Amino acid sequence: MNITHIEHIGIAVHALNQAIPYYESLLGLSCYAIEEVAEQKVRTAFFQLGQTKIELLESTDPDGPIGKFLEKKGEGVHHIAFAVEGGLQLALDQAAEQGIQLIDKAPRKGAEGLNIAFLHPKSTHGVLTELCCK
């Protein structure tokens, strides 16, 4: 697997309109995009910090993955995403060969037009891991 950098850190929040001002006012970051990913039942807001992004995640459905996360754990870090070169399916196949439990057996579309796939935190030392590829 060829990881190039941390693509983004996903942070679950109850409301984008309440969380965005913290990142803009106190931290001095600028929200450059807000996007809904209907398939994942989430609205996202992005901030660029060097080569890495912060992705705020607001649930659009309490039964969606972010809604369930917020209900169980509250606001906070949801996942870390790594940029992968050389093909996302190849990276998933390599992870599976090493005994990593896959949430996604094949890439799917995510925010910002990226192809994404998740690795189960039970196999990644408690960290929900997302792999991303353009």
N, C-alpha and C positions, 0 to 999 in steps of 0.2 A: 504494500500500500504506500502510495507516494503522497504524504501530507505536506502541503506547502506552508500553511499558516492557520491560525485560528480565524475562521471566517466570521463567526459572531458568537456572542453569548446571549442566550434567550432568557428573558426575565418575565415571569408571569405577573401581571398586575390586574387589579380589579377594574380600573378605568384608565384608558390612555389619557383622557383629558385631565386627570388628576396627577398622573405620573410624569407626563412630558415636561411640565414646568420645572420639576426638580432637576431633570437632566439639562434643561436649557438655562434656567436661572442660576442655579447653584454651581453646576459643573461646567457651564459655558459651552455645552454641545448644541448642535443644531439638528433638529428633526428634519431630515431631508425627504422622507417618504412615509406615507401611511397607506396601507394596503389591506384589503380583506382577502383572505384565502378561504373561500366558502367551503371547499372540500375538507378543510381542517377545522372549520368552525371557529375561526380566529381572525381578529384584526391585529395588524402589526404596525409598529412605528420604528423607524430605523435612525440610528445616529452613527456617524463615522468617527472613529478614533484611531488614527494611523491606518494600518492595514486591516484592523479589526472593527467590527460593527457591534453595537448593542442593539438587540431586537427586543422591544417590549411586546408582550403578547396579551391581548385582551380577548376573553372568550365571547363568542357570539351565541353560544348555546351552553347551558349548564351541564348538558350531557356530553359535550365535546371534551377532548383531552385536556384543554387548558381549564375548562370549567371544573372538571373533576379534580385536577391538580390543585386549583385554588380552594376548593371545598375541603380537601384532605390536608393540604400543607400550608395554605395561605400564600401571600405574595412572596416572591423570591426567585432565585436562580432555578430555571427549569431545565436548561440543557446547555451544552457546549457544542459548537459546530466547527468541524475541521474542513478546510478546502482540500479536495483530492484531485490530483492530476492522473491521467492515464485511464480514466473510465470508472464510473461509479459502480457498475455491475462487477467489474473486476475486483474492486475494493471489497464489495459485499461478499463475493465468492471467497476471497482470501480470509476475511473475518470468519465466515462459516467454517472454512477448513480448519481454523484454529480453535473451533469450539465455541465461538461467540454466538449468543442467541440473537437472531435478527428480528426486529419488529417489522421491517420491510425487507422482503426477499428480492424485490426489484425496485429500481428508482421510481420516484413519483415527482410531480411538479410541486414546488414550494414557492415561497415569496420571492420576489425579484427575478422570476423566471429561472431560478436554479433548479436543477435536479437534486433531490434529497433522498435520504434513507436514514432510518434510525436503528441504533444498536441498543439492545435491552440493558437497562442498568444492572440487572442481576448478573450480567456477564462482564460489566465494565466497572466493577468496584463502586457501584452505587451512583454512577454519573450517567444520566441519559445522554447518549452521544449521537450527534447528527453528522452525517457525512454529506458534503455538498460538492457539486460539480456543475460547471457551466455547460 
